[in-house]
Amino acid sequence: MDRRPLLRMNLGTELRDHTTFISHPGNASDRPSGIWFRFVPTRRTIPCILACLLVLSISCATEIRLGSLCQSPAFPQWSFDLSRLIPRDRGLARPEDGKALPDGRLVVADERQGLRLIKKDGSHRAFGRFAEVGYTHTPPNPAGGIQAVFLEHDARHLLVGDIYTGKIYRVNTKTEETRLIYDHPFGVNSVYRDRKGTIWFTQSTRNTEDRGKEEVWAAVNNPVPTGAVFKLPGFEDKLAEKAEEVVSDLYFANGITFDRTETFMYVSESMMDRVLRFHVDIENALISERETYQSVFVPDNLAVDPDNNLWITSFAGNAIMVVDPKCRTLHTIFHATSSAHTAFVDEWVKRSHLGQSLGDLIKPGVWEPLPNFVTGLFFSENFDAVYITGLGDAILKFTMPSDMNRRFH
């Protein structure tokens, strides 16, 4: 019988002096190849083994505390109630997007007159001179589709896009002068202008001006890969003659935004339930490294806060989510639902998976308790408040938690 030491645990003098031997029958050729161990503890070795396990557990715990597990920052949890609605008279018309001006006033999209200004006292009026540049809203045809609102880096000019006609306007917030600066052959959903002057915008589908509204909703009813992202080089009002398509074959391209350093571009692909991310070379207006950044139920407009957290609106989900850039975890901070909305979501998901039409699901009441579906959000000038926009007659206001506001400053 061959007696060989199968294990020698060099765990200090105690274990070294008390190696356990196991009888191993058979020839050496019959034994498994490679390094293997069998250990039978004794009364004298057990205390040493327990001590070693304790040391290992403390080491692992220390490693976790030092950052092997990612810790997301805290985010608020908001719920809906009628006191959140502004203005009180609910006199807006499809305020799908908006921005806060440096003086604290708010500007939101308005399908009737282009833009609407909401003052600090809650009163509101038409903003800009859209009628002078040909904007009309006489439904059913033609129906005005102003919805994209972007405040440029100079904090003075707004870019405004029309999802039904493809027109992009530039509004001077000091004088309200309004200019038509680009006319895209298909509808423009969302716009962003980088610090070098290039305009980036999304095209949800190939909807022409004469059938703009009809063809937009047709692309929701039966999704088709006709969405795209375009870039339009230029400076102020001087732009290239034609925008260049840089991302193709998207199923309803929707919100677009960049991170605070303009290193990444984010794009909602609504009918694929995902937010895409691209690396951006601002100097040369180039994008690369496409990836699915986050899966979200019917994502719409996007926004980025001072900590580079990405805020995502879930159109059909009646919800707002936030993704922190460090851990890339998804946090739901707002969700408004009802029995009617829950039934709507269940049926939407089922039909989406089965490839069935969705259009007849969108009918009055399914968005309850909200005035209508949510479409976007924007921050106050000092990032102490968040405004949620939508297809209804008012927007929602929530106060940013004090600890989060301190982080932003």
C-alpha positions in Angstrom: 0.0 0.0 0.0 1.3 3.3 -1.1 1.2 5.9 1.7 1.8 9.4 0.3 0.9 12.9 1.6 -2.0 14.1 -0.5 -2.2 17.5 1.2 0.2 19.7 3.1 -1.4 23.0 4.2 1.3 25.3 5.1 -0.9 27.4 7.5 1.7 28.2 10.2 3.6 25.9 12.4 0.5 24.1 13.7 -0.7 22.8 10.4 2.8 22.3 9.0 3.5 19.9 11.9 0.3 18.0 11.5 0.0 16.9 7.9 -2.7 14.3 7.4 -1.8 11.2 5.4 -4.4 9.2 3.5 -3.9 5.7 2.4 -4.1 5.5 -1.4 -4.6 2.0 -2.8 -3.5 0.9 -6.2 -0.6 1.8 -8.4 0.4 5.3 -9.3 -0.7 4.8 -12.8 -4.3 4.3 -11.6 -4.5 7.6 -9.8 -6.0 10.7 -11.5 -3.5 13.0 -13.2 -3.0 16.6 -12.3 -3.0 18.3 -8.9 -5.7 17.3 -6.6 -6.4 17.3 -2.8 -8.1 15.4 -0.2 -8.1 16.7 3.3 -9.3 15.1 6.6 -9.1 17.6 9.4 -8.0 16.6 12.9 -8.8 18.2 16.3 -5.5 20.0 16.3 -5.8 21.4 12.7 -9.5 22.6 12.8 -8.7 25.8 14.8 -6.1 26.8 12.3 -8.4 26.2 9.4 -11.2 28.3 11.0 -8.7 31.1 11.6 -7.6 31.1 7.9 -11.2 31.1 6.7 -11.9 34.2 8.9 -8.9 36.0 7.4 -10.1 35.2 3.9 -13.7 36.4 4.7 -12.3 39.7 6.1 -10.2 40.1 3.0 -13.2 39.6 0.6 -15.3 42.0 2.6 -12.6 44.6 2.4 -12.4 44.2 -1.4 -16.1 44.7 -1.8 -16.0 47.8 0.3 -13.2 49.1 -1.8 -15.3 49.1 -4.9 -15.7 45.6 -6.5 -19.4 46.3 -6.2 -20.8 49.4 -7.9 -22.8 51.8 -5.7 -25.3 54.0 -7.5 -26.2 57.5 -6.2 -29.6 58.1 -4.6 -32.4 59.2 -6.8 -35.9 60.6 -5.9 -39.2 58.7 -6.0 -42.1 60.8 -7.3 -45.8 60.0 -7.7 -48.6 61.8 -9.5 -51.1 64.1 -8.0 -53.1 67.0 -9.5 -51.1 69.6 -7.6 -48.1 68.9 -9.8 -49.8 70.2 -12.9 -48.9 73.6 -14.4 -50.3 75.9 -15.5 -53.4 75.7 -13.3 -55.7 76.5 -16.2 -54.3 73.6 -18.2 -54.2 75.8 -21.3 -51.3 74.2 -23.2 -51.6 72.2 -26.5 -49.4 69.1 -26.7 -46.3 70.4 -24.9 -44.1 67.5 -25.9 -40.8 69.2 -25.1 -39.5 72.4 -23.4 -36.6 74.3 -21.9 -36.0 76.7 -19.0 -34.6 80.1 -19.9 -31.8 81.7 -17.9 -34.3 84.1 -16.2 -36.5 81.2 -14.9 -39.3 81.4 -17.5 -40.3 78.2 -19.3 -40.8 77.6 -23.0 -42.7 74.6 -24.2 -43.9 73.3 -27.6 -47.4 74.3 -28.7 -49.0 72.7 -31.7 -51.3 75.7 -32.2 -48.8 78.6 -32.3 -45.3 77.0 -32.2 -44.1 77.8 -28.7 -45.7 78.8 -25.4 -44.0 80.9 -22.7 -44.9 80.1 -19.1 -44.1 82.9 -16.6 -43.2 82.5 -13.0 -46.7 83.5 -11.9 -48.2 80.7 -14.0 -49.6 82.9 -16.8 -48.7 81.9 -20.3 -48.8 83.3 -23.9 -47.6 82.4 -27.4 -43.8 82.8 -27.9 -42.0 83.5 -31.1 -43.2 84.6 -34.5 -44.0 81.4 -36.2 -46.9 82.7 -38.2 -44.5 85.1 -40.0 -42.4 82.2 -41.3 -45.4 80.1 -42.5 -46.3 77.9 -39.5 -49.9 76.9 -39.5 -52.1 74.5 -37.5 -55.4 73.8 -39.1 -56.2 70.2 -38.4 -56.8 67.7 -39.7 -54.7 68.9 -42.7 -52.3 70.5 -42.4 -51.6 69.8 -38.7 -48.7 71.6 -37.0 -46.3 69.2 -35.3 -43.9 71.4 -33.3 -42.4 69.2 -30.6 -38.6 69.4 -30.5 -37.2 72.3 -28.3 -33.5 72.7 -27.7 -31.7 75.6 -26.0 -28.3 76.2 -27.7 -25.1 76.6 -25.8 -25.3 80.4 -26.0 -28.4 80.2 -23.8 -30.1 82.6 -26.1 -31.4 80.7 -29.1 -33.9 77.9 -29.3 -34.0 75.2 -32.0 -37.5 74.0 -32.7 -38.4 71.0 -34.9 -41.7 69.9 -36.5 -42.4 66.2 -36.7 -45.0 66.5 -39.4 -43.3 68.9 -41.8 -39.6 68.4 -41.2 -39.0 72.1 -40.6 -36.4 73.4 -38.1 -36.7 76.9 -36.7 -34.3 79.1 -34.8 -35.8 81.5 -32.2 -34.0 84.4 -30.5 -35.3 84.3 -26.9 -34.6 88.0 -26.4 -36.4 89.4 -29.4 -38.6 86.4 -30.3 -37.4 86.7 -33.9 -38.1 83.3 -35.6 -36.3 82.0 -38.7 -36.8 78.8 -40.8 -33.3 77.5 -41.1 -33.8 74.1 -42.6 -36.5 72.1 -44.3 -36.0 68.3 -44.1 -38.0 66.2 -46.6 -39.3 64.1 -43.7 -40.5 64.9 -40.2 -38.0 66.0 -37.5 -38.6 64.5 -34.1 -35.8 65.7 -31.8 -32.8 68.1 -32.2 -29.5 68.8 -30.5 -26.7 71.3 -31.4 -23.2 70.7 -30.2 -20.7 73.4 -29.2 -19.1 73.4 -32.6 -22.4 74.3 -34.3 -23.4 71.0 -35.9 -27.1 70.2 -35.6 -28.0 66.5 -35.0 -31.6 65.4 -35.4 -33.8 62.3 -35.5 -36.2 61.3 -38.2 -38.8 58.9 -36.8 -40.0 57.7 -40.2 -40.3 58.9 -43.9 -43.4 60.9 -43.3 -43.9 63.6 -45.9 -45.4 67.0 -45.2 -48.7 66.3 -47.0 -49.3 63.2 -44.9 -47.1 64.0 -42.0 -49.3 63.1 -39.0 -50.9 60.1 -40.7 -47.6 58.5 -41.6 -46.0 59.1 -38.2 -48.7 57.2 -36.4 -48.6 54.5 -39.1 -45.0 53.9 -38.1 -46.1 53.3 -34.5 -49.0 51.1 -35.6 -46.8 48.8 -37.7 -43.1 49.6 -37.0 -40.8 50.0 -40.0 -37.0 50.6 -40.1 -37.2 54.1 -41.7 -36.0 56.0 -38.7 -32.6 57.7 -38.9 -30.2 60.2 -37.3 -28.9 63.2 -39.4 -26.1 65.8 -38.9 -26.3 69.3 -40.3 -22.9 71.1 -40.1 -23.0 74.8 -39.7 -22.7 77.9 -37.5 -25.6 80.0 -36.2 -28.1 80.4 -39.2 -25.5 79.3 -41.8 -25.9 75.6 -42.5 -25.0 73.0 -45.1 -27.5 72.7 -47.9 -28.3 69.1 -47.1 -28.2 67.1 -43.9 -26.2 63.9 -43.9 -27.7 60.6 -42.7 -25.3 59.0 -40.1 -27.5 56.3 -38.6 -30.0 54.3 -40.6 -32.7 51.6 -40.4 -34.0 52.6 -36.9 -37.5 51.7 -35.8 -38.9 55.1 -34.9 -35.9 57.2 -33.9 -37.0 59.5 -31.2 -35.2 61.6 -28.5 -31.6 62.6 -29.0 -29.1 64.1 -26.6 -25.4 64.2 -25.7 -23.6 63.8 -22.4 -22.1 66.9 -20.7 -18.7 66.5 -22.3 -20.2 65.7 -25.7 -18.3 62.5 -25.9 -21.4 60.3 -26.3 -24.6 60.6 -28.2 -27.8 58.9 -27.0 -30.7 58.1 -29.3 -34.1 56.5 -28.4 -35.3 53.8 -30.7 -38.8 53.7 -29.5 -40.3 50.7 -31.3 -37.3 48.5 -30.3 -37.5 49.5 -26.6 -33.9 50.6 -26.4 -31.7 53.6 -26.0 -28.6 53.5 -28.3 -25.2 55.1 -27.5 -22.5 56.3 -29.9 -19.0 57.6 -29.3 -18.8 61.1 -30.8 -15.9 63.0 -32.3 -17.2 66.6 -32.1 -14.3 68.2 -33.8 -14.9 66.2 -37.0 -18.6 65.5 -36.5 -18.2 61.8 -36.6 -19.8 59.0 -34.6 -18.7 55.4 -33.9 -19.0 52.4 -31.5 -22.8 51.9 -31.6 -24.2 50.0 -28.6 -27.4 49.4 -26.8 -27.0 51.5 -23.7 -30.2 50.6 -22.0 -33.5 48.7 -22.6 -36.5 50.8 -21.8 -40.2 50.3 -22.6 -40.9 52.7 -25.6 -38.3 55.4 -24.8 -39.0 58.9 -25.9 -37.2 62.1 -25.2 -33.9 62.2 -23.2 -32.0 64.6 -20.9 -28.7 64.7 -19.1 -28.1 66.3 -15.7 -24.9 67.8 -14.4 -23.7 64.4 -13.1 -24.1 62.9 -16.5 -27.1 60.8 -15.4 -29.3 60.0 -18.4 -33.0 60.7 -17.9 -35.3 58.7 -20.1 -39.0 59.2 -20.7 -41.1 56.0 -21.2 -43.9 57.1 -23.5 -46.3 54.2 -23.2 -45.0 53.3 -19.7 -46.1 56.6 -18.1 -42.7 56.6 -16.4 -39.4 58.4 -16.1 -36.1 56.5 -15.6 -32.6 57.5 -14.8 -29.4 55.7 -15.7 -26.2 56.6 -13.7 -23.1 56.5 -15.9 -20.9 54.7 -13.3 -23.0 51.5 -12.7 -25.3 51.8 -15.8 -28.2 50.8 -13.6 -31.8 51.8 -14.3 -33.8 53.6 -11.7 -37.5 54.4 -12.0 -38.1 57.7 -10.3 -41.7 58.4 -11.6 -44.5 56.0 -12.6 -48.2 56.8 -12.9 -50.5 54.0 -13.5 -54.1 52.8 -13.2 -56.1 49.7 -14.1 -56.8 51.2 -17.6 -53.1 51.9 -18.1 -52.0 48.5 -16.8 -54.4 46.8 -19.3 -53.1 49.0 -22.1 -49.4 48.1 -21.3 -50.2 44.4 -21.1 -51.9 44.4 -24.5 -49.2 46.6 -26.1 -46.5 44.1 -24.9 -48.4 41.1 -26.2 -49.1 42.6 -29.6 -45.5 43.9 -29.9 -44.2 40.3 -29.4 -46.7 38.9 -31.8 -46.0 41.5 -34.5 -49.6 42.8 -34.4 -50.8 46.4 -35.0 -50.8 48.8 -32.1 -52.6 51.9 -33.3 -56.1 51.1 -32.0 -54.7 50.7 -28.5 -54.1 54.5 -28.2 -57.4 55.9 -27.2 -58.7 58.3 -24.5 -58.3 57.1 -21.0 -55.5 54.6 -21.4 -52.9 57.1 -20.0 -54.8 57.7 -16.8 -54.2 59.2 -14.3 -52.1 61.6 -16.4 -53.5 64.2 -18.7 -52.0 62.2 -21.6 -48.9 60.2 -22.3 -45.5 61.6 -21.1 -43.0 62.4 -23.9 -40.1 64.3 -22.3 -38.6 66.3 -19.4 -36.3 69.2 -18.8 -34.6 70.9 -15.8 -34.9 74.3 -14.3 -32.0 76.7 -14.9 -30.5 75.8 -11.5 -31.5 72.2 -11.6 -33.6 72.5 -8.5 -36.8 71.3 -10.4 -37.8 68.8 -13.1 -40.6 69.4 -15.6 -42.3 66.4 -17.3 -43.9 67.1 -20.7 -46.4 65.2 -22.7 -49.3 65.1 -25.2 -51.8 66.7 -22.8 -52.8 70.3 -21.8 -50.3 70.8 -18.9 -46.8 69.8 -17.7 -45.7 68.3 -14.3 -43.3 70.0 -11.9 -41.3 68.2 -9.2 -38.7 69.7 -6.8 -35.3 68.1 -6.9 -34.2 66.6 -3.5 -31.8 68.9 -1.6 -29.0 66.3 -1.5 -29.2 65.8 -5.3 -29.3 69.5 -5.9 -26.2 69.9 -3.8 -24.4 67.3 -5.9 -25.2 69.3 -9.0 -23.7 72.4 -7.5 
